[in-house]
Amino acid sequence: MGEQELDRTVALVEDAPIEGAMAVLATPATALDDDLAQLADGMAGAAARFVHLVESVAAGVAEDQAIALLLLEVSDIMAIGARLGAIADVVPEGRYEPDAGAEPDIDRLRDALGARLAPIDAYVEVFDPYATPEFVPSRLSDDLCVIAADLLHGLAHHTAGRTLEGLWWWQTTYLASWGDAGSAALRALRSLVAHVRSGAPLEVGDAG
């Protein structure tokens, strides 16, 4: 390729519209206004409460009220998650995520929850209602730990003063992972409460 042809190629690249991943790199960081700061603080508080409750249930605290408390906390965290899903994409200041520190021992929490919730841990979920219906064996303990892991990761950023990073993480993972897990867990918990209140038998199988 000659020098003039190379110059023309470079000019074409520079004038081309920015799309996809390159558009993200060129997008300015989100301005942290009072509304976003308030949303971040509210999310941090809700995340901390959720994780505390899940750890308490795993430890056997308030065992008789565990399902009712989980229904309340999952409902609360999903409500604030919906606010994250409804706002424009949060763009953090950096283009690389800073280290959020050591990851918590989620496997230990999952095992403890599974043991506590054993009689009602397994349920069946309909995967993606807008695609071909597919029944997927699921576990409440898995769902709750997916939520907890994503919330803790964002909480580490928020606690370290990286408010936009925390919001970005919570929003992104709400749409990609913990929102799905929360929706599934909420349906399962509501159904469980309805079965208990009506006296209808539970048909619980092995989630594998």
C-alpha positions in Angstrom: 0.0 0.0 0.0 1.5 3.3 -1.1 1.8 6.3 1.3 -1.1 8.3 -0.4 -3.4 5.2 -0.3 -2.5 4.7 3.4 -3.4 8.4 4.1 -6.8 8.0 2.4 -7.5 4.8 4.4 -6.6 6.6 7.7 -8.9 9.5 6.7 -11.8 7.1 6.0 -11.3 5.4 9.4 -11.2 8.7 11.2 -14.4 10.0 9.4 -16.3 6.7 9.9 -19.2 6.7 12.4 -18.4 5.3 15.8 -20.5 2.2 16.5 -20.6 -0.7 19.0 -17.7 -1.0 21.5 -15.9 2.0 20.0 -19.0 4.1 20.8 -18.7 3.1 24.4 -15.1 4.2 24.5 -16.0 7.6 23.1 -19.0 8.1 25.3 -18.4 10.7 28.1 -18.8 9.6 31.7 -22.2 10.0 33.3 -22.5 13.2 35.3 -23.1 12.2 39.0 -26.0 14.5 39.9 -28.0 14.5 43.1 -30.6 12.1 41.8 -28.0 9.5 40.8 -26.1 9.9 44.0 -29.4 9.4 46.0 -30.1 6.3 43.8 -26.6 4.9 44.5 -27.0 5.4 48.2 -30.4 3.8 48.2 -29.1 0.9 46.2 -26.1 0.5 48.6 -28.4 0.4 51.6 -30.8 -2.1 50.0 -27.8 -4.3 48.9 -26.4 -4.3 52.4 -29.8 -5.2 53.9 -30.4 -8.0 51.4 -27.0 -9.6 52.0 -27.4 -9.4 55.7 -30.8 -11.1 55.5 -29.5 -13.9 53.3 -26.6 -14.5 55.6 -29.0 -14.5 58.6 -31.3 -17.1 56.9 -28.3 -19.2 56.1 -27.3 -19.1 59.7 -30.7 -20.2 60.9 -31.8 -16.8 62.4 -35.6 -16.2 62.5 -36.1 -19.5 60.8 -39.9 -19.4 61.2 -40.1 -16.1 59.3 -37.4 -16.8 56.7 -39.7 -17.1 53.7 -41.7 -14.0 54.5 -38.6 -12.0 55.1 -37.0 -13.2 51.9 -40.1 -12.3 50.0 -40.0 -8.8 51.3 -36.2 -8.3 50.7 -36.3 -9.7 47.2 -39.3 -7.5 46.4 -37.4 -4.5 47.7 -34.2 -5.1 45.8 -36.1 -5.8 42.6 -38.0 -2.6 42.9 -34.8 -0.5 43.1 -33.3 -2.7 40.4 -36.1 -1.7 38.1 -35.2 1.9 38.6 -31.7 1.1 37.4 -33.1 -0.7 34.4 -35.4 2.3 33.5 -32.7 5.0 33.5 -30.2 5.7 30.8 -27.0 3.6 30.7 -24.6 4.7 33.5 -21.1 5.2 32.0 -18.2 5.1 34.6 -15.3 7.5 34.6 -12.7 4.9 33.6 -12.9 2.5 30.7 -11.5 -0.3 32.8 -13.1 -1.6 36.0 -10.9 -1.0 39.0 -10.2 -3.9 41.3 -13.1 -4.4 43.7 -11.0 -6.5 46.1 -11.3 -10.1 47.2 -14.5 -11.9 46.2 -16.7 -13.2 49.0 -17.1 -16.9 49.7 -20.4 -17.3 47.9 -20.0 -21.1 47.7 -20.1 -21.4 51.5 -23.2 -19.2 51.6 -24.9 -21.2 48.8 -24.3 -24.5 50.7 -25.6 -23.1 54.0 -28.7 -21.7 52.3 -29.3 -24.9 50.4 -29.3 -26.8 53.7 -31.7 -24.4 55.4 -34.1 -24.3 52.5 -33.8 -27.9 51.6 -37.5 -28.8 51.6 -38.4 -26.0 49.3 -35.1 -25.1 47.6 -35.8 -26.8 44.3 -38.4 -25.4 41.9 -39.0 -25.1 38.1 -38.6 -21.9 36.3 -39.8 -20.9 32.8 -36.7 -19.7 30.9 -37.3 -16.5 28.8 -41.1 -16.1 28.3 -40.5 -14.3 24.9 -38.7 -17.3 23.4 -39.7 -21.0 23.0 -40.9 -22.0 26.5 -38.3 -24.0 28.3 -38.7 -25.4 31.8 -35.5 -25.1 33.8 -34.8 -26.8 37.1 -33.7 -24.1 39.6 -32.9 -23.5 43.2 -33.7 -20.6 45.5 -30.3 -20.9 47.1 -28.6 -20.4 43.7 -30.8 -17.4 42.8 -30.2 -15.7 46.2 -26.5 -16.2 45.9 -26.3 -14.8 42.3 -28.1 -11.7 43.6 -25.8 -11.4 46.7 -22.6 -11.8 44.7 -23.5 -9.0 42.2 -24.7 -6.7 44.9 -21.6 -7.2 47.0 -19.3 -6.5 44.0 -21.1 -3.2 43.4 -21.1 -2.4 47.1 -17.3 -2.8 47.2 -17.0 0.0 44.5 -19.6 2.2 46.3 -17.9 1.8 49.7 -14.5 2.7 48.1 -16.0 6.0 46.9 -16.4 4.8 43.2 -20.1 5.7 43.0 -20.4 5.6 39.2 -18.6 2.3 39.1 -21.0 0.8 41.6 -24.0 2.1 39.8 -22.7 0.9 36.5 -22.0 -2.6 37.9 -25.4 -2.9 39.6 -27.2 -1.7 36.4 -25.3 -3.9 34.0 -25.6 -7.0 36.1 -29.3 -6.3 36.8 -29.9 -6.6 33.1 -27.6 -9.5 32.6 -27.8 -11.7 35.8 -29.2 -10.7 39.1 -32.4 -9.3 37.6 -33.2 -12.6 36.1 -32.3 -14.4 39.4 -34.4 -12.0 41.4 -37.4 -12.3 39.1 -37.3 -16.1 39.3 -36.8 -16.1 43.1 -39.6 -13.6 43.6 -42.0 -15.8 41.6 -41.0 -18.9 43.5 -41.3 -17.2 46.9 -44.7 -15.7 46.1 -45.9 -19.0 44.8 -44.6 -20.7 48.0 -46.4 -18.3 50.2 -49.6 -18.7 48.2 -49.4 -22.5 48.5 -48.9 -22.4 52.2 -51.8 -19.9 52.8 -54.2 -21.9 50.6 -53.1 -25.3 51.9 -52.3 -26.5 48.4 -49.6 -29.2 48.2 -46.2 -28.4 46.9 -44.9 -30.4 44.0 -41.1 -30.1 44.5 -38.6 -32.0 42.5 -34.9 -32.3 42.4 -33.3 -29.4 40.6 -30.2 -31.4 39.8 
